Amino acid sequence: MALKGRIVIDTERCKGCELCASVCPHVAIHMSDTFNAKGYRPAQWADLNNECTGCASCAVLCPEAAIRVYREVPARAVTTTT
């Protein structure tokens, strides 16, 4: 079972450096066409093919700590003993 993940970008903290987009292995991060309150074009998550694995490369590289990563935890098989 492949890991599934998602990210949340705090667009007001993002300064549009594009480092996160450059390291995303699934090209799921793009720069916005709009500006945030500080005048930067923030990153936005665009995982159209639902390929994010939650690798966290984007969050680790973000100098503004503007990215939170969430991973889906696979359910464990329940075994019963008698």
Backbone as a chain_set.jsonl record, in Angstrom:
{"seq": "MALKGRIVIDTERCKGCELCASVCPHVAIHMSDTFNAKGYRPAQWADLNNECTGCASCAVLCPEAAIRVYREVPARAVTTTT", "coords": {"N": [[0.84, -1.182, 0.0], [0.654, 2.115, -0.929], [1.92, 5.09, 0.526], [-0.076, 7.875, 1.392], [-0.349, 11.369, 1.26], [-0.727, 14.813, 2.277], [-0.413, 18.358, 2.037], [-0.401, 21.471, 3.813], [-0.242, 24.798, 3.143], [0.81, 27.75, 4.604], [-0.139, 30.523, 3.377], [0.27, 33.183, 3.992], [2.673, 33.259, 5.352], [4.442, 32.39, 3.472], [7.038, 33.3, 1.233], [7.355, 33.01, -1.431], [9.652, 31.734, -2.525], [10.048, 29.455, -4.007], [11.437, 27.121, -3.422], [10.22, 24.857, -2.301], [8.606, 23.921, -4.398], [10.564, 23.204, -6.177], [11.672, 20.872, -5.137], [9.682, 18.988, -4.929], [8.799, 15.73, -5.588], [6.661, 14.961, -7.112], [5.762, 17.072, -8.541], [3.76, 18.689, -7.427], [3.4, 21.151, -6.331], [2.847, 24.494, -6.961], [3.343, 27.905, -7.971], [1.299, 30.544, -6.893], [-1.101, 32.541, -8.709], [-1.952, 34.779, -7.548], [-1.394, 37.38, -5.077], [-0.065, 37.44, -1.71], [-0.7, 39.076, 1.491], [1.706, 40.351, 1.975], [2.712, 40.852, -0.482], [3.883, 38.821, -1.944], [3.999, 36.049, -4.247], [2.556, 33.282, -3.249], [3.282, 29.784, -2.615], [1.267, 27.067, -3.774], [-0.672, 24.164, -3.188], [-1.126, 21.687, -5.54], [-1.991, 19.016, -6.151], [-3.044, 17.287, -8.395], [-3.213, 14.659, -9.309], [-3.318, 13.162, -7.057], [-0.919, 12.184, -5.866], [0.807, 12.728, -3.796], [2.969, 11.678, -1.247], [3.569, 12.458, 1.233], [6.216, 12.99, 1.808], [7.653, 15.084, 2.875], [9.742, 16.664, 1.95], [9.353, 19.215, 0.928], [8.514, 20.699, 3.185], [10.717, 20.476, 4.879], [12.65, 21.9, 3.503], [11.585, 24.46, 3.384], [12.229, 27.748, 4.178], [10.689, 29.432, 5.708], [9.086, 27.935, 7.32], [6.47, 27.343, 6.509], [4.924, 25.239, 5.731], [2.9, 22.501, 6.446], [2.839, 19.018, 6.876], [0.869, 16.199, 6.263], [0.253, 12.787, 6.806], [-1.384, 9.884, 5.657], [-2.309, 7.36, 7.781], [-1.848, 3.996, 7.475], [-4.329, 1.535, 8.084], [-4.044, -0.913, 10.603], [-3.981, -4.416, 10.467], [-6.283, -6.288, 12.289], [-5.933, -8.805, 14.572], [-7.289, -11.614, 16.146], [-7.112, -13.602, 19.056], [-7.848, -16.718, 20.481]], "CA": [[0.0, 0.0, 0.0], [1.443, 3.343, -1.046], [1.572, 6.145, 1.474], [-0.753, 9.048, 0.851], [-0.119, 12.54, 2.085], [-1.21, 16.11, 1.816], [0.26, 19.457, 2.719], [-1.126, 22.726, 3.986], [0.715, 25.907, 3.042], [0.386, 29.022, 5.197], [0.179, 31.455, 2.293], [0.72, 34.478, 4.521], [4.08, 33.125, 5.755], [5.227, 32.06, 2.278], [7.655, 34.424, 0.528], [7.452, 32.704, -2.853], [11.026, 31.412, -2.934], [9.926, 28.33, -4.933], [12.257, 25.971, -3.04], [9.343, 23.695, -2.112], [8.202, 23.441, -5.718], [11.721, 22.62, -6.867], [12.026, 19.561, -4.593], [8.534, 18.076, -4.903], [9.018, 14.676, -6.585], [5.446, 14.749, -7.904], [5.44, 18.367, -9.149], [2.431, 18.982, -6.891], [3.395, 22.49, -5.753], [3.003, 25.536, -7.98], [3.247, 29.244, -7.419], [-0.018, 31.131, -7.1], [-1.227, 33.691, -9.6], [-2.37, 35.906, -6.716], [-0.419, 37.825, -4.084], [-0.498, 37.446, -0.314], [-0.736, 40.418, 2.082], [3.049, 40.94, 1.932], [3.073, 41.115, -1.868], [4.56, 37.673, -2.555], [3.175, 35.005, -4.867], [2.833, 32.106, -2.421], [3.146, 28.436, -3.163], [-0.031, 26.449, -3.547], [-0.666, 22.732, -3.414], [-1.915, 21.361, -6.726], [-1.784, 17.581, -6.353], [-4.182, 16.885, -9.211], [-3.247, 13.208, -9.486], [-3.323, 12.546, -5.721], [0.32, 11.417, -5.795], [1.616, 13.113, -2.634], [3.233, 10.601, -0.294], [3.91, 13.057, 2.518], [7.664, 12.814, 1.99], [8.064, 16.236, 3.676], [10.881, 17.392, 1.374], [8.966, 20.619, 0.804], [8.489, 21.322, 4.513], [12.09, 20.522, 5.405], [13.403, 22.924, 2.785], [10.943, 25.769, 3.486], [12.918, 28.594, 5.166], [9.705, 30.158, 6.502], [8.284, 26.946, 8.056], [5.098, 27.654, 6.112], [4.281, 24.039, 5.205], [2.62, 21.376, 7.348], [2.66, 17.786, 6.118], [0.011, 15.194, 6.892], [0.326, 11.483, 6.155], [-2.445, 8.934, 5.976], [-1.767, 6.219, 8.497], [-2.55, 2.79, 7.048], [-4.967, 0.767, 9.165], [-3.386, -2.177, 10.892], [-4.87, -5.578, 10.486], [-6.599, -6.706, 13.649], [-5.985, -10.257, 14.73], [-7.855, -12.033, 17.432], [-6.643, -14.895, 19.526], [-8.788, -17.338, 21.414]], "C": [[0.885, 1.246, 0.0], [0.978, 4.365, -0.019], [0.897, 7.29, 0.75], [-0.51, 10.2, 1.809], [-0.797, 13.753, 1.509], [-0.447, 17.171, 2.587], [-0.692, 20.635, 2.837], [-0.074, 23.824, 4.011], [0.101, 27.148, 3.661], [0.799, 30.112, 4.206], [0.647, 32.817, 2.79], [2.159, 34.431, 5.016], [4.994, 32.924, 4.555], [5.746, 33.326, 1.598], [7.926, 34.108, -0.938], [8.832, 32.341, -3.354], [11.093, 30.247, -3.921], [10.79, 27.127, -4.579], [11.405, 24.722, -2.893], [8.947, 23.085, -3.453], [9.364, 22.742, -6.426], [12.075, 21.226, -6.356], [10.874, 18.57, -4.578], [8.702, 17.008, -5.987], [7.812, 14.436, -7.496], [4.965, 16.019, -8.6], [4.029, 18.8, -8.733], [2.34, 20.358, -6.239], [3.7, 23.49, -6.859], [2.921, 26.89, -7.291], [1.904, 29.85, -7.819], [0.022, 32.281, -8.102], [-1.625, 34.947, -8.825], [-1.282, 36.226, -5.704], [-0.97, 37.656, -2.672], [-0.41, 38.88, 0.217], [0.621, 41.124, 2.032], [3.529, 41.207, 0.503], [3.821, 40.001, -2.569], [3.54, 36.771, -3.24], [3.464, 33.711, -4.113], [2.708, 30.792, -3.184], [1.728, 27.952, -2.908], [0.052, 24.977, -3.916], [-1.596, 22.418, -4.562], [-1.696, 19.897, -7.092], [-2.969, 16.993, -7.108], [-4.315, 15.378, -9.362], [-3.202, 12.443, -8.168], [-2.099, 11.647, -5.521], [1.171, 11.717, -4.564], [1.741, 11.94, -1.663], [3.536, 11.147, 1.094], [5.382, 12.942, 2.822], [8.287, 13.923, 2.836], [9.287, 16.97, 3.149], [10.576, 18.884, 1.305], [9.037, 21.337, 2.149], [9.884, 21.462, 5.105], [12.866, 21.666, 4.774], [12.843, 24.333, 2.967], [11.61, 26.631, 4.566], [11.954, 29.354, 6.084], [8.848, 29.239, 7.377], [6.794, 27.163, 7.784], [4.329, 26.425, 5.642], [4.131, 22.99, 6.303], [2.306, 20.161, 6.482], [1.812, 16.817, 6.936], [0.126, 13.905, 6.092], [-0.847, 10.624, 6.603], [-1.794, 7.732, 6.642], [-2.539, 4.976, 8.058], [-3.125, 2.044, 8.253], [-4.225, -0.542, 9.353], [-4.42, -3.294, 10.905], [-5.061, -6.008, 11.933], [-6.684, -8.226, 13.678], [-6.543, -10.583, 16.088], [-7.311, -13.397, 17.788], [-7.665, -15.442, 20.505], [-8.126, -18.402, 22.215]], "O": [[1.764, 1.391, 0.85], [-0.214, 4.482, 0.264], [1.262, 7.629, -0.376], [-0.471, 10.015, 3.025], [-1.36, 13.727, 0.415], [0.098, 16.908, 3.659], [-1.648, 20.774, 2.073], [0.868, 23.781, 4.803], [-1.001, 27.554, 3.29], [1.945, 30.561, 4.202], [1.352, 33.527, 2.074], [2.809, 35.473, 5.093], [6.18, 33.247, 4.611], [5.009, 34.294, 1.41], [8.641, 34.848, -1.613], [9.155, 32.616, -4.509], [12.104, 30.078, -4.602], [10.871, 26.188, -5.372], [11.816, 23.641, -3.313], [8.957, 21.864, -3.611], [9.156, 21.795, -7.185], [12.72, 20.463, -7.075], [11.082, 17.405, -4.239], [8.744, 17.334, -7.174], [7.933, 13.783, -8.532], [3.882, 16.036, -9.183], [3.219, 19.217, -9.561], [1.311, 20.697, -5.656], [4.678, 23.352, -7.594], [2.473, 26.988, -6.148], [1.442, 29.682, -8.948], [1.061, 32.909, -8.306], [-1.634, 36.047, -9.378], [-0.36, 35.436, -5.501], [-2.18, 37.72, -2.455], [-0.079, 39.797, -0.534], [0.682, 42.354, 2.046], [4.626, 41.729, 0.302], [4.342, 40.198, -3.666], [2.37, 36.734, -2.86], [4.515, 33.104, -4.318], [2.105, 30.724, -4.255], [1.075, 28.37, -1.952], [0.764, 24.597, -4.845], [-2.75, 22.846, -4.554], [-1.268, 19.58, -8.202], [-3.796, 16.288, -6.531], [-5.425, 14.872, -9.527], [-3.063, 11.22, -8.16], [-2.216, 10.507, -5.071], [2.159, 11.025, -4.317], [0.752, 11.298, -1.307], [3.739, 10.375, 2.031], [5.763, 12.808, 3.985], [9.337, 13.72, 3.446], [9.823, 17.831, 3.848], [11.439, 19.715, 1.588], [9.557, 22.449, 2.24], [10.19, 22.46, 5.758], [13.656, 22.328, 5.447], [13.556, 25.308, 2.728], [11.561, 26.281, 5.746], [12.367, 29.864, 7.125], [7.973, 29.718, 8.099], [5.972, 27.167, 8.701], [3.19, 26.553, 5.194], [5.09, 22.639, 6.99], [1.597, 20.265, 5.481], [2.016, 16.645, 8.137], [0.1, 13.919, 4.861], [-1.245, 10.639, 7.768], [-0.839, 7.16, 6.116], [-3.753, 4.906, 8.246], [-2.487, 1.94, 9.3], [-3.829, -1.194, 8.387], [-5.57, -3.11, 11.304], [-4.102, -6.08, 12.701], [-7.417, -8.84, 12.903], [-6.282, -9.881, 17.066], [-7.08, -14.238, 16.919], [-8.272, -14.69, 21.268], [-8.769, -19.033, 23.054]]}, "num_chains": 1, "name": "protein.A"}
